[in-house]
Amino acid sequence: MIAFVVTLARFFRAIAHAWDDPLFRSTLALTVVLLVAGTAFYTTVERLAPLDALYLSVMTLATVGYGDFHPVTAAGKIFTIVYVFLGVGVLVAFVTRLAKALAREGGTTRAK
C-alpha cells in the first residue's frame, strides 16, 4: 500500500512539473476534448449511458476494444473510424509527454 501511495505522489508531482510545458497542456486539452466529443456522440447517436459512452471512448482511443460495447449504427461506425485515426495519435502524444515528465520526476527524486 505504501508503494502505491509513493507512486501516486510521484505521478502527481510529474503532472505538476509537466504543466509548465505548453505541449503537455495542449495534448491534455486535446485528449479531454476527444473524450468529451466521443462521449457526447456515443450518448446521443448510439444511445449509451454517459458512463458507458465514456468507457467506449477510452477503450477505443486506447485501442483496447474489449467488444462489450461497440457502435451499431452506420453513423457510429463511421464516427469510430475517424475517431480512432484522429484520437490514437493525440493519445500517444499525451502519454509520451506524461512518460517524459515521469522519467524526469524519477531522475530528480533519485538525485536528491
The 8 nearest C-alpha neighbors of each residue, nearest first, counted from 0:
[[1, 3, 2, 4, 5, 6, 7, 8],
 [2, 0, 4, 3, 5, 6, 7, 8],
 [1, 3, 5, 0, 4, 6, 7, 8],
 [2, 4, 6, 0, 1, 5, 7, 8],
 [3, 5, 7, 1, 6, 2, 8, 0],
 [6, 4, 2, 8, 7, 3, 9, 1],
 [7, 5, 9, 3, 8, 4, 2, 10],
 [6, 8, 10, 4, 9, 5, 3, 11],
 [7, 9, 5, 11, 10, 6, 4, 12],
 [10, 8, 6, 12, 7, 11, 13, 5],
 [9, 11, 7, 13, 8, 12, 6, 14],
 [12, 10, 14, 8, 13, 9, 15, 7],
 [13, 11, 15, 9, 14, 10, 8, 16],
 [12, 14, 16, 10, 101, 100, 11, 15],
 [13, 15, 17, 11, 12, 16, 18, 10],
 [14, 16, 12, 18, 13, 17, 11, 19],
 [17, 15, 13, 18, 14, 19, 12, 100],
 [16, 18, 14, 19, 20, 15, 100, 13],
 [17, 19, 15, 20, 16, 14, 24, 23],
 [20, 18, 17, 16, 21, 15, 24, 23],
 [19, 21, 23, 18, 17, 22, 24, 16],
 [22, 20, 24, 23, 25, 19, 18, 17],
 [23, 21, 25, 20, 24, 26, 96, 27],
 [22, 24, 20, 26, 21, 25, 96, 27],
 [25, 23, 27, 21, 22, 26, 28, 18],
 [24, 26, 28, 22, 27, 23, 21, 29],
 [27, 25, 29, 93, 23, 28, 24, 30],
 [26, 28, 30, 24, 25, 29, 93, 23],
 [29, 27, 25, 31, 26, 30, 24, 32],
 [30, 28, 26, 32, 31, 27, 33, 25],
 [31, 29, 27, 33, 28, 32, 26, 90],
 [30, 32, 34, 28, 33, 29, 35, 27],
 [33, 31, 29, 35, 30, 34, 36, 28],
 [34, 32, 36, 30, 31, 35, 37, 29],
 [33, 35, 31, 37, 36, 32, 38, 56],
 [34, 36, 38, 32, 33, 37, 39, 31],
 [37, 35, 33, 39, 38, 34, 32, 40],
 [38, 36, 40, 34, 39, 56, 35, 33],
 [37, 39, 52, 53, 35, 41, 36, 40],
 [40, 38, 42, 36, 37, 41, 35, 43],
 [41, 39, 37, 43, 42, 38, 44, 36],
 [40, 42, 45, 52, 38, 44, 43, 39],
 [43, 41, 47, 46, 39, 40, 52, 49],
 [42, 44, 46, 40, 41, 45, 39, 47],
 [43, 45, 41, 46, 40, 42, 75, 74],
 [44, 46, 41, 47, 42, 43, 70, 75],
 [47, 45, 42, 43, 44, 41, 48, 52],
 [48, 46, 42, 45, 52, 51, 41, 49],
 [47, 49, 51, 50, 42, 52, 46, 41],
 [50, 48, 52, 51, 42, 53, 47, 38],
 [49, 51, 53, 52, 48, 54, 47, 38],
 [52, 50, 54, 48, 53, 49, 47, 55],
 [53, 51, 38, 49, 55, 41, 54, 50],
 [52, 54, 38, 56, 50, 55, 51, 49],
 [53, 55, 51, 57, 52, 56, 58, 50],
 [54, 56, 52, 58, 53, 57, 59, 51],
 [57, 55, 53, 59, 54, 37, 58, 34],
 [56, 58, 54, 60, 59, 55, 61, 53],
 [57, 59, 61, 63, 55, 64, 56, 60],
 [60, 58, 62, 56, 57, 61, 64, 55],
 [61, 59, 57, 62, 87, 58, 86, 83],
 [60, 62, 58, 63, 59, 57, 87, 90],
 [63, 61, 59, 60, 64, 58, 87, 83],
 [64, 62, 58, 61, 65, 59, 60, 57],
 [63, 65, 58, 66, 62, 59, 61, 55],
 [66, 64, 67, 63, 58, 68, 69, 59],
 [67, 65, 68, 64, 69, 63, 55, 58],
 [66, 68, 65, 69, 64, 55, 51, 54],
 [69, 67, 66, 55, 70, 65, 51, 64],
 [68, 70, 66, 71, 67, 55, 64, 76],
 [69, 71, 75, 76, 72, 45, 68, 79],
 [70, 72, 69, 75, 73, 76, 45, 74],
 [73, 71, 75, 74, 70, 76, 45, 44],
 [72, 74, 76, 75, 77, 71, 70, 78],
 [75, 73, 77, 72, 76, 78, 44, 70],
 [76, 74, 72, 70, 78, 73, 77, 79],
 [75, 77, 79, 73, 78, 74, 70, 72],
 [78, 76, 74, 80, 79, 75, 73, 81],
 [79, 77, 75, 81, 76, 80, 82, 74],
 [80, 78, 82, 76, 77, 81, 83, 75],
 [81, 79, 77, 83, 82, 78, 76, 84],
 [80, 82, 84, 78, 79, 83, 85, 77],
 [83, 81, 79, 85, 80, 86, 84, 78],
 [82, 84, 86, 80, 81, 85, 87, 79],
 [83, 85, 81, 82, 86, 87, 80, 88],
 [86, 84, 82, 83, 87, 88, 81, 89],
 [85, 87, 83, 89, 88, 82, 60, 84],
 [86, 88, 90, 60, 89, 83, 85, 84],
 [89, 87, 91, 86, 90, 85, 92, 84],
 [88, 90, 92, 86, 91, 87, 93, 30],
 [89, 91, 93, 87, 92, 88, 86, 94],
 [90, 92, 94, 88, 93, 89, 95, 87],
 [93, 91, 95, 89, 90, 94, 88, 96],
 [94, 92, 90, 26, 96, 95, 91, 27],
 [93, 95, 97, 91, 96, 92, 98, 90],
 [96, 94, 98, 92, 93, 97, 91, 99],
 [97, 95, 99, 93, 94, 98, 23, 92],
 [96, 98, 94, 100, 95, 99, 101, 93],
 [99, 97, 101, 95, 100, 96, 94, 102],
 [100, 98, 102, 96, 101, 97, 103, 95],
 [99, 101, 97, 103, 13, 98, 102, 17],
 [102, 100, 104, 98, 13, 99, 103, 105],
 [101, 103, 99, 105, 100, 104, 98, 106],
 [104, 102, 106, 100, 105, 101, 99, 107],
 [105, 103, 101, 107, 106, 102, 13, 100],
 [104, 106, 102, 108, 103, 107, 101, 109],
 [105, 107, 103, 109, 104, 108, 102, 110],
 [106, 108, 110, 104, 109, 105, 103, 111],
 [109, 107, 105, 106, 110, 111, 104, 103],
 [108, 110, 106, 107, 111, 105, 104, 103],
 [109, 111, 107, 108, 106, 105, 104, 103],
 [110, 109, 108, 107, 106, 105, 104, 103]]
